[in-house]
C-alpha cells in the first residue's frame, strides 16, 4: 500500500508541476507575443482553383484584426495540414499606416487524385499501415474531401470511404461522412495462455464540427453500426485450434446492431504535432448507445483524456498523460476498456491487466521525459530518447477497486522517425516490482 500511494503521489505531483509550469509558460508566451500589428488587408495568390473563402476559413483572424507571429505560424500550419496545397507561404509587408500590415498568402495547389502510404497506431488496434490510399482533396476548389483507404495492422484490417464538406449550408459547420468496415482480433487469456477472437464491425458515421467559435471545440457524431463477434476463439499462432469462449464472453457472440450519439469536447494547444514542447491536448467524450437490435441493453460511456507537454531544458520535454474512463455494465466487451501492452501500460502483455470481459472502469497515467539524440531537422529529427513511468488499474465491479492493485512500470525507449512510415517506437519496460524486462515495438508516440 505504501509503494502504491508513493507512486500515485509522485505521478500526480509531476502532473501538477507540468500543468502549473505549462500555464506559466503559456502566459509568458502570450505576453511576449501579444498582438501589436493590425491587418490592413489580406492578399491571396496562386489559387487558380480554390475558392478564396476556403483559404480564409483556415485563418483565425480577418482584415482589421490584430495578429501575432504565433497566430501566423499556427494558421500557416493548418493550411499545410489541410493537404489542399503543396506549398503555403504566409508573410507580411508594412501597411499604409504605422502598426498596420498587409498579409500575403501564396499557395501552390495540389492536383488530385493522389496516392498515399502512411502508418500509425491507436490504443484499440495497435499499429497499422495503410499501403493503399486514394485521396481527392479540395474537390472543385470548394474544400470538399473524398478518400478511400485500406489498412492492415497488428490485429486490424479495414476499409474506409470518407467524404467531408466544409461550410455546410453556407454556415461554419463542417460535415463528414464515413462508411467503414473493419475486422479486429481481441486478446483473451485463459490458464495463462493467449487467445484471439475475431470481431467484425461495419457502420456509417456522420460528424458535425467547425473551424470557428465554440463549435471548434465540440464534435457531434451520429453512428449506426453492426458488430459480429465469433462464437469461438483460437490460441495465438494456431488459428485452427478453436476453443470455446469463456462464460463471460459467450452472451456477446453473433451479430448486434447499435446506434450511438457522441458529444466530445476537444482542445489542442500543442505547438506542433511531431514533437510538442508545450501545450495541451484534451478530450472529454460522452457516448450514448442505443441497442434495439442487440442482446445487451442500452449503455453510456464517459472518457476523459488529458495530455500536457512542457519543455524543461533545451529540447528536453516532460510529457504527462492522465486518462479516466467509465462504461455502464451493459456495454459489451468490444466496447469496454483494457490495460497492458505497448499502447497503454508497458511492461505487461497486451490487455493482460483487465478482467476477462474487459473493464468498465479505467484509471491510467503516464509520464515521459523526451530528448532528441540527433539534432538535424529538429523537430523532425531522426532519433529521440525517452525515459518513462506508467501506472494504471482496470476493473469492472465497483466494489473490487483497490488502491493496492495499481500496476506500474518504468523504462526507457527510442523513437525512430522513418520516412513514409512515421515514428517507430522501441520501448524497454520493467514492471514494478518484478523488474522483468519486456520489449515493446509499435508506431507513433504513446501520447
C-alpha positions in Angstrom: 0.0 0.0 0.0 2.8 2.4 0.8 4.5 1.7 -2.5 1.3 2.3 -4.5 0.5 5.5 -2.6 4.0 6.8 -3.1 3.8 6.0 -6.9 0.5 7.8 -7.2 1.8 10.8 -5.2 4.9 11.1 -7.4 2.8 10.8 -10.6 0.2 13.4 -9.6 3.0 15.7 -8.4 4.6 15.5 -11.8 1.2 16.3 -13.4 0.6 19.3 -11.1 4.1 20.7 -11.8 3.6 20.2 -15.5 0.2 22.0 -15.5 1.5 24.9 -13.5 4.7 25.2 -15.5 2.9 25.0 -18.8 0.3 27.6 -17.6 3.0 30.0 -16.6 4.9 29.3 -19.9 1.8 29.9 -21.9 1.0 33.1 -20.1 4.6 34.3 -20.7 4.4 33.4 -24.4 1.1 35.2 -24.8 2.5 38.2 -23.1 5.6 38.2 -25.2 3.7 37.7 -28.4 0.7 39.9 -27.6 -0.8 41.4 -30.8 0.8 44.6 -31.8 0.0 44.7 -35.6 -3.3 45.2 -37.3 -4.2 43.5 -40.6 -5.0 46.2 -43.1 -5.8 43.7 -45.9 -5.3 40.0 -46.9 -4.0 39.3 -50.4 -4.2 35.7 -51.7 -2.5 34.4 -54.8 -1.8 31.1 -56.5 -5.4 29.8 -56.0 -6.4 29.2 -59.6 -9.0 26.6 -58.5 -9.5 27.1 -54.7 -12.2 29.5 -53.7 -10.8 32.3 -51.6 -13.3 31.8 -48.8 -12.0 28.3 -48.3 -8.5 29.7 -47.6 -9.9 32.4 -45.3 -11.8 29.7 -43.3 -8.4 28.4 -42.1 -7.4 31.7 -40.6 -8.2 32.8 -37.1 -8.5 36.5 -38.0 -9.8 38.8 -40.7 -8.9 42.2 -42.0 -9.0 44.8 -39.2 -8.0 42.2 -36.5 -4.8 42.3 -34.5 -2.4 39.4 -35.1 0.8 37.9 -33.6 3.6 35.9 -35.0 2.3 32.8 -33.2 -1.1 33.2 -34.9 0.5 33.4 -38.4 2.6 30.2 -37.7 -0.4 28.3 -36.4 -2.7 29.3 -39.3 0.1 28.5 -41.8 0.4 25.0 -40.3 -3.4 24.5 -40.5 -3.3 25.4 -44.2 -0.4 23.0 -44.9 -2.1 20.2 -42.9 -5.3 20.6 -45.0 -3.4 18.7 -47.8 -5.1 21.1 -50.3 -1.8 22.7 -51.2 1.7 21.5 -52.0 3.2 24.8 -50.6 1.9 27.6 -48.4 3.8 30.8 -47.8 2.4 33.5 -45.4 4.3 36.8 -44.9 3.6 40.4 -44.2 4.6 43.8 -45.5 4.1 47.3 -44.0 0.7 48.8 -44.5 -0.5 52.3 -45.1 -0.3 53.4 -41.5 2.1 52.6 -38.8 1.3 49.5 -36.9 -0.6 48.0 -39.8 0.4 45.2 -42.2 -0.7 43.7 -45.4 -0.9 39.9 -45.2 0.1 37.9 -48.2 -0.8 34.3 -48.7 0.8 32.4 -51.6 -0.3 28.8 -52.3 0.7 26.2 -54.8 -2.3 23.9 -55.3 -2.2 20.1 -55.2 -3.8 18.3 -58.2 -6.0 15.4 -57.2 -6.2 12.5 -57.1 -3.1 11.2 -55.4 -2.0 8.0 -53.7 -0.6 7.9 -50.2 1.2 5.5 -47.9 1.1 6.0 -44.2 1.4 4.3 -40.8 0.1 4.9 -37.3 -1.4 3.4 -34.2 -4.4 3.5 -32.0 -4.9 2.3 -28.4 -7.6 -0.2 -29.5 -5.9 -1.6 -32.6 -2.2 -1.2 -32.0 0.0 -0.3 -35.0 -1.3 -0.3 -38.6 -0.2 0.5 -42.1 -2.2 2.0 -44.9 -0.4 0.7 -48.1 -3.2 1.8 -50.4 -4.9 5.1 -50.1 -6.5 7.3 -52.7 -7.3 10.9 -51.9 -9.4 13.6 -53.7 -8.6 16.8 -51.7 -10.2 20.1 -52.4 -12.7 18.8 -54.9 -13.6 21.5 -57.4 -11.9 24.1 -55.2 -14.6 24.2 -52.6 -12.7 22.4 -49.8 -14.5 19.1 -50.2 -12.6 16.0 -49.4 -13.1 12.4 -50.5 -10.9 9.4 -49.9 -10.6 5.6 -49.9 -8.2 3.9 -47.6 -7.3 0.3 -46.9 -5.3 -0.5 -43.8 -3.8 -3.6 -42.2 -2.1 -3.9 -38.8 -1.3 -5.8 -35.7 -4.8 -7.0 -35.1 -6.8 -5.0 -37.6 -7.9 -5.0 -41.3 -10.3 -2.5 -42.7 -11.5 -0.2 -45.4 -12.7 3.4 -45.0 -14.6 5.5 -47.5 -15.0 9.2 -46.4 -16.3 12.5 -47.6 -16.1 15.9 -46.0 -17.8 19.2 -46.9 -17.0 22.5 -45.2 -19.4 25.4 -44.8 -22.5 23.2 -44.8 -25.5 25.2 -46.0 -23.3 28.4 -46.1 -22.6 28.1 -42.3 -19.3 27.5 -40.5 -20.2 23.8 -39.9 -18.1 21.0 -41.4 -19.9 17.8 -42.4 -18.1 14.5 -42.6 -19.5 11.2 -43.8 -17.6 7.9 -43.1 -18.5 4.4 -44.4 -16.3 1.7 -42.9 -15.8 -2.0 -42.4 -13.2 -3.5 -40.0 -12.1 -6.8 -38.7 -10.4 -6.9 -35.3 -8.8 -9.6 -33.2 -9.5 -9.2 -29.4 -7.0 -10.7 -27.0 -8.2 -13.0 -24.2 -6.2 -15.0 -21.6 -7.2 -18.4 -20.2 -5.0 -20.6 -17.9 -2.0 -18.3 -18.7 -2.4 -18.8 -22.5 -3.1 -16.1 -25.1 -6.2 -16.5 -27.3 -7.7 -14.4 -30.0 -11.3 -13.7 -31.0 -12.4 -12.0 -34.2 -15.0 -9.2 -34.1 -16.2 -7.7 -37.4 -17.5 -4.2 -37.3 -19.1 -2.0 -40.1 -21.0 1.2 -40.0 -22.0 4.6 -41.2 -20.9 7.7 -39.3 -21.8 11.4 -39.6 -19.8 14.2 -37.9 -20.5 17.9 -37.4 -17.9 20.4 -36.2 -16.4 23.7 -37.2 -13.2 25.7 -37.5 -14.5 28.7 -35.7 -16.3 29.7 -32.5 -17.5 27.3 -29.8 -18.1 24.5 -32.4 -14.3 24.5 -33.0 -14.1 22.6 -29.7 -17.2 20.5 -29.9 -17.8 17.4 -32.1 -21.1 15.7 -32.7 -21.1 12.2 -34.0 -24.0 10.1 -35.1 -23.2 6.4 -35.9 -25.1 3.4 -37.0 -23.0 0.2 -36.8 -23.1 -3.6 -36.6 -20.8 -5.9 -34.6 -20.4 -9.6 -35.3 -18.4 -11.5 -32.7 -17.1 -15.0 -33.4 -18.6 -17.8 -31.2 -15.1 -19.2 -30.6 -11.5 -18.2 -30.0 -8.2 -19.7 -31.0 -4.8 -19.9 -29.4 -2.4 -17.3 -30.7 -0.4 -18.8 -33.6 -2.8 -21.7 -34.0 -5.8 -20.4 -35.9 -7.3 -23.8 -36.5 -7.4 -24.6 -32.7 -11.0 -23.5 -32.0 -11.7 -23.2 -28.3 -15.0 -22.4 -26.5 -15.4 -18.9 -25.3 -15.3 -18.1 -21.5 -18.8 -17.8 -20.0 -18.3 -14.0 -19.6 -17.9 -13.6 -23.4 -20.5 -16.0 -24.7 -23.5 -13.7 -24.5 -21.9 -11.3 -27.0 -21.3 -13.7 -29.8 -23.2 -13.3 -33.0 -24.5 -10.1 -34.7 -25.6 -7.0 -32.7 -26.7 -3.6 -34.2 -26.4 -0.3 -32.3 -26.8 3.4 -32.8 -24.7 5.9 -30.9 -24.6 9.6 -30.4 -21.3 11.1 -29.2 -20.6 14.6 -27.9 -17.0 15.4 -27.4 -15.1 18.4 -26.2 -11.7 18.7 -27.7 -8.9 21.2 -27.0 -5.5 21.2 -28.7 -2.9 23.9 -27.8 0.2 21.9 -28.7 2.7 24.0 -30.6 3.4 21.1 -33.0 2.3 17.5 -33.7 5.6 15.7 -34.3 7.4 16.7 -31.1 5.3 19.0 -29.0 7.3 21.0 -26.5 4.5 22.9 -24.8 0.7 23.0 -24.7 -2.2 20.6 -24.0 -4.3 18.0 -25.8 -7.5 17.2 -24.0 -10.8 15.3 -24.8 -14.0 14.7 -22.8 -16.5 12.5 -24.6 -20.0 11.3 -23.7 -21.2 8.3 -25.7 -24.9 7.3 -25.6 -25.5 3.9 -27.2 -28.9 2.6 -28.1 -29.1 -1.2 -28.8 -32.6 -2.1 -30.1 -31.1 -4.9 -32.2 -28.7 -6.4 -29.7 -28.7 -9.0 -26.9 -27.4 -6.3 -24.4 -29.2 -3.2 -23.1 -28.6 0.4 -23.8 -25.5 1.9 -22.2 -23.4 5.0 -21.8 -19.7 5.7 -21.8 -17.6 8.6 -20.5 -13.9 9.1 -21.4 -11.6 11.8 -20.1 -8.1 12.1 -21.6 -5.6 14.9 -20.8 -2.1 15.3 -22.1 0.4 18.0 -21.3 3.8 19.0 -22.7 6.4 21.3 -21.2 10.0 21.9 -22.3 12.2 21.9 -19.2 15.5 22.3 -20.9 16.9 22.7 -24.4 14.5 20.4 -26.4 14.1 18.2 -23.3 10.3 17.8 -22.9 8.3 16.4 -19.9 5.1 14.8 -21.3 2.4 13.7 -18.9 -0.9 12.0 -19.5 -3.9 11.0 -17.3 -6.9 9.1 -18.5 -10.1 8.0 -16.8 -13.0 6.0 -18.4 -16.3 4.6 -17.3 -18.9 2.5 -19.1 -22.2 1.1 -17.9 -22.1 -2.6 -17.1 -24.3 -3.4 -20.1 -21.5 -2.5 -22.5 -20.2 -5.5 -24.5 -16.5 -6.4 -24.1 -15.6 -4.9 -27.5 -16.8 -1.5 -26.4 -15.0 -1.6 -23.0 -11.5 -0.7 -21.9 -8.3 -2.6 -21.4 -4.9 -2.2 -19.8 -1.5 -3.6 -20.6 0.7 -3.5 -23.6 2.8 -1.1 -25.7 -0.1 1.4 -26.1 -1.3 1.6 -22.6 0.7 0.2 -19.6 4.1 -1.0 -20.8 6.0 -3.9 -19.2 3.0 -6.2 -19.3 1.5 -8.4 -22.0 -1.1 -6.8 -24.3 -4.5 -6.5 -22.5 -3.4 -8.8 -19.6 -4.4 -6.5 -16.8 -8.1 -6.3 -17.3 -11.0 -8.8 -16.4 -11.9 -11.5 -18.9 -15.0 -9.4 -20.0 -12.7 -6.3 -20.3 -13.1 -3.4 -17.9 -15.9 -0.9 -17.4 -13.7 1.4 -15.4 -10.2 2.6 -16.0 -7.6 4.9 -14.5 -4.3 5.3 -16.3 -1.4 7.7 -16.2 2.0 8.1 -17.9 5.0 10.4 -17.6 7.8 10.6 -20.2 11.0 12.6 -20.4 11.8 13.0 -24.1 15.1 14.3 -25.6 16.5 14.4 -29.1 19.5 12.2 -29.8 20.1 13.8 -33.2 19.8 17.5 -33.9 19.4 17.7 -37.7 15.9 18.8 -38.9 14.6 19.3 -35.4 11.6 18.8 -34.5 11.5 16.2 -37.3 14.8 14.7 -36.2 15.6 11.1 -36.8 16.2 9.7 -33.2 14.6 10.5 -29.9 15.3 9.0 -26.4 12.7 8.5 -23.7 12.5 7.6 -20.0 9.0 6.7 -18.9 6.8 5.7 -16.0 3.3 4.1 -16.4 0.6 3.4 -13.8 -3.0 2.2 -14.0 -5.8 -0.1 -13.0 -8.7 -1.5 -14.9 -11.8 -3.2 -13.2 -15.5 -3.8 -13.6 -17.2 -4.4 -10.3 -17.4 -1.1 -8.4 -16.7 -3.0 -5.2 -13.4 -4.5 -6.5 -11.4 -1.3 -6.8 -8.4 -1.5 -4.6 -5.6 1.1 -4.4 -3.2 -1.8 -3.7 -4.0 -3.3 -7.1 -2.5 -0.5 -9.2 0.1 -1.8 -11.7 3.1 0.3 -12.7 6.3 0.1 -14.7 9.4 2.1 -15.6 11.7 2.0 -18.6 13.4 3.7 -21.5 13.0 3.7 -25.2 14.0 5.0 -28.6 11.9 6.7 -31.3 13.0 6.5 -35.0 11.5 8.9 -37.5 11.3 7.0 -40.7 10.1 8.5 -44.0 6.7 7.3 -45.2 6.1 5.2 -42.1 6.4 7.8 -39.4 7.6 7.3 -35.8 8.8 3.7 -35.0 8.8 3.1 -31.2 11.0 0.7 -29.3 10.5 0.5 -25.5 12.3 -1.5 -22.8 9.9 -1.7 -19.9 10.3 -3.1 -16.4 7.1 -3.9 -14.4 7.3 -3.0 -10.7 8.3 -4.8 -8.5 9.4 -7.8 -10.6 11.5 -5.7 -13.0 11.5 -8.5 -15.6 12.3 -6.9 -18.9 9.7 -6.7 -21.6 10.4 -5.2 -25.0 7.6 -3.4 -27.0 7.6 -2.2 -30.6 4.9 0.0 -32.1 4.3 3.1 -34.2 3.9 6.7 -33.0 4.4 8.4 -29.6 2.4 6.7 -26.8 0.6 10.0 -26.4 
